[in-house]
């Protein structure tokens, strides 16, 4: 009989309902990540949410049998550990390389999944539903609108001068791609000078960060002679210059 206690207590139905609610809400969050082919996809977010829900339920109901006049429990202690512990999992999906950080949205999504799971475990289904809705609304509706807001950087372009015939342009574009930028060549000029033939090129880069973040990495590319930022294709530089 002692082994069947866990299957017959009065809170079983509530616990099952709350875990299923966590599964549903976190599935919505995980599907969005899976469709975008992110590192933490459907399975990760669902498991994080249900795990957080289970820990919260354990914290709330798991020790009811030992309560007595001489025993007091703090139901928030296990839940508090979820908040700190989930940070390690979120850090695992963040990647940094060549002055670019990726995975922050995915890490934040894992954090939200944990919060939704904890809300379900605490019986706060309305909060879990609102958080799930606002999360999806932010990613599908608000974020695309924000990207359309006029940005002064969109009118700027980089002036890049490099040695001709050494495959430098390929390396420049590869560096930009690694940092999350796409590129459009505005114009190019071949110039002969005493130091050898060089190419002066105006390139517009498109990304989620200002083009100015590209200047230092591009200057590290072998064969690049000068990098500056300007607003037209005539080489009129109005900002920083690196050479």
C-alpha positions in Angstrom: 0.0 0.0 0.0 2.8 2.4 0.8 4.1 2.1 -2.8 0.7 3.1 -4.2 0.4 6.3 -2.1 1.7 8.4 -5.0 -1.1 7.2 -7.3 -4.0 7.6 -4.9 -3.5 11.0 -3.2 -6.1 13.7 -3.5 -4.0 16.0 -5.8 -3.3 13.6 -8.6 -6.0 15.0 -10.9 -4.8 18.5 -10.4 -1.2 17.5 -11.0 -2.0 15.7 -14.3 -4.1 18.7 -15.5 -1.3 21.1 -14.8 1.4 19.0 -16.4 -0.8 18.6 -19.5 -1.4 22.4 -19.6 2.4 22.9 -19.4 2.9 20.4 -22.3 0.3 22.3 -24.4 1.7 25.8 -23.8 5.3 24.9 -24.1 4.5 22.9 -27.3 3.3 26.2 -28.9 6.6 27.8 -27.9 8.7 24.9 -29.1 7.0 24.6 -32.5 8.0 28.2 -33.3 11.6 27.4 -32.5 11.5 24.1 -34.4 10.1 25.8 -37.5 13.0 28.3 -37.4 15.4 25.4 -37.0 17.0 26.7 -33.8 19.3 24.8 -31.5 16.7 24.4 -28.8 13.7 23.2 -30.7 10.4 21.5 -29.8 11.7 18.8 -27.6 13.9 21.1 -25.5 11.3 23.6 -24.8 8.6 21.0 -24.0 10.9 19.1 -21.6 12.1 22.3 -19.9 8.5 23.4 -19.4 7.2 20.0 -18.1 10.3 19.6 -15.9 9.8 23.1 -14.4 6.1 22.2 -13.9 7.0 18.9 -12.2 9.5 20.5 -9.9 7.0 23.2 -8.9 4.3 20.5 -8.2 6.8 18.6 -6.1 7.6 21.7 -4.2 4.0 22.4 -3.6 2.6 18.9 -2.9 5.4 16.4 -2.7 6.1 16.8 1.1 2.6 17.1 2.4 2.9 13.7 4.1 5.6 15.0 6.5 3.9 18.1 7.6 3.1 18.4 11.2 3.2 20.7 14.2 6.9 20.5 14.3 7.6 20.5 10.6 7.2 23.5 8.3 8.1 23.7 4.6 8.8 26.5 2.2 7.2 25.6 -1.2 9.2 28.2 -3.0 12.6 26.7 -2.3 12.6 24.2 -5.1 11.0 26.7 -7.5 13.8 29.2 -6.7 16.4 26.7 -7.7 14.7 26.3 -11.1 15.3 30.0 -11.8 19.0 29.7 -11.2 19.5 26.2 -12.7 17.8 27.0 -16.0 20.5 29.6 -16.7 23.0 26.9 -17.3 20.8 25.3 -20.0 20.2 28.7 -21.6 23.9 29.4 -21.7 24.5 26.2 -23.6 22.6 27.5 -26.7 24.5 30.8 -26.9 27.4 30.8 -29.3 30.1 33.5 -29.7 32.6 33.8 -32.5 34.2 36.5 -34.6 32.6 39.4 -32.7 29.1 38.0 -33.0 26.8 36.4 -30.4 24.1 34.1 -31.5 21.4 32.2 -29.7 20.2 34.9 -27.3 16.6 34.6 -28.4 16.7 30.8 -28.1 18.2 31.1 -24.6 15.4 33.6 -23.7 12.8 31.2 -25.1 14.1 28.4 -22.9 13.8 30.8 -20.0 10.2 31.6 -20.9 9.4 27.9 -21.2 10.6 27.4 -17.7 8.5 30.3 -16.5 5.4 28.9 -18.3 6.0 25.5 -16.8 6.4 26.9 -13.3 3.2 29.0 -13.8 1.3 25.8 -14.7 2.8 24.0 -11.8 1.6 26.7 -9.5 -1.9 26.5 -10.9 -1.6 30.0 -12.6 -2.9 28.8 -16.0 -4.1 32.3 -17.0 -0.6 33.7 -16.5 0.9 30.7 -18.5 -1.6 31.4 -21.3 -0.8 35.1 -21.4 2.9 34.6 -21.3 2.7 32.1 -24.1 0.6 34.4 -26.2 2.8 37.4 -25.7 5.9 35.4 -26.5 4.5 34.2 -29.8 3.1 37.7 -30.5 6.5 39.3 -29.9 8.3 36.9 -32.3 5.7 36.7 -35.1 4.2 40.2 -35.0 6.3 42.8 -33.1 9.8 41.7 -34.2 9.0 41.9 -38.0 7.5 45.3 -37.5 10.5 46.5 -35.5 12.8 45.4 -38.4 10.9 47.7 -40.7 11.5 50.9 -38.7 13.7 53.3 -40.7 17.3 53.0 -39.7 20.0 55.6 -40.5 22.5 52.7 -41.0 20.5 51.5 -44.0 21.7 54.5 -46.0 25.3 53.9 -45.2 27.8 51.7 -46.9 31.4 50.6 -46.3 34.3 51.8 -48.5 36.7 49.0 -48.7 40.1 49.2 -50.4 42.1 46.0 -51.0 44.8 44.5 -53.1 43.7 43.1 -56.4 44.1 39.5 -57.5 44.5 37.9 -54.1 40.9 36.8 -53.5 40.4 39.4 -50.8 36.8 40.2 -51.8 35.8 36.5 -51.1 37.4 36.7 -47.7 35.6 40.0 -47.0 32.2 38.6 -47.8 32.9 35.4 -45.9 33.8 37.5 -42.8 30.6 39.5 -43.1 28.6 36.3 -43.5 30.1 34.8 -40.4 29.0 37.9 -38.5 25.4 37.6 -39.8 25.6 40.2 -42.6 24.6 39.9 -46.2 26.2 42.2 -48.8 25.4 44.2 -51.9 28.2 45.7 -54.1 27.3 49.3 -55.0 30.3 50.1 -57.2 33.9 49.2 -57.7 37.0 51.0 -59.1 40.3 49.5 -60.2 43.2 51.8 -59.4 46.9 51.6 -60.3 49.3 53.2 -57.9 53.1 52.8 -57.2 52.3 50.1 -54.6 50.4 47.9 -57.0 46.9 47.5 -58.3 44.1 47.9 -55.8 40.3 47.8 -55.8 38.2 50.5 -54.2 34.7 49.2 -53.6 31.5 50.5 -52.0 29.6 47.7 -50.3 26.3 47.9 -48.4 26.0 45.2 -45.7 22.6 44.2 -44.3 22.3 42.7 -40.8 20.7 43.1 -37.4 23.6 45.2 -36.2 25.2 48.5 -37.4 27.6 48.1 -40.2 30.2 49.9 -38.1 30.7 46.6 -36.2 32.2 45.2 -39.4 35.0 47.7 -39.7 37.5 46.2 -37.3 37.0 42.5 -38.4 37.4 43.5 -42.1 40.6 45.3 -41.4 42.0 42.0 -40.0 41.4 40.3 -43.4 44.7 39.8 -45.3 44.9 42.2 -48.3 42.5 44.8 -47.0 44.2 48.2 -47.0 41.5 50.6 -45.7 37.9 50.4 -44.4 35.6 53.4 -43.8 31.9 54.1 -43.6 30.0 56.7 -45.6 26.6 57.6 -47.1 27.2 57.6 -50.8 29.0 55.8 -53.6 31.5 58.5 -54.2 33.7 57.6 -51.3 32.4 60.4 -49.1 33.1 59.0 -45.7 31.4 60.7 -42.8 32.2 58.5 -39.9 35.0 56.4 -38.5 37.9 55.2 -40.7 40.2 52.4 -40.1 43.5 51.9 -42.0 
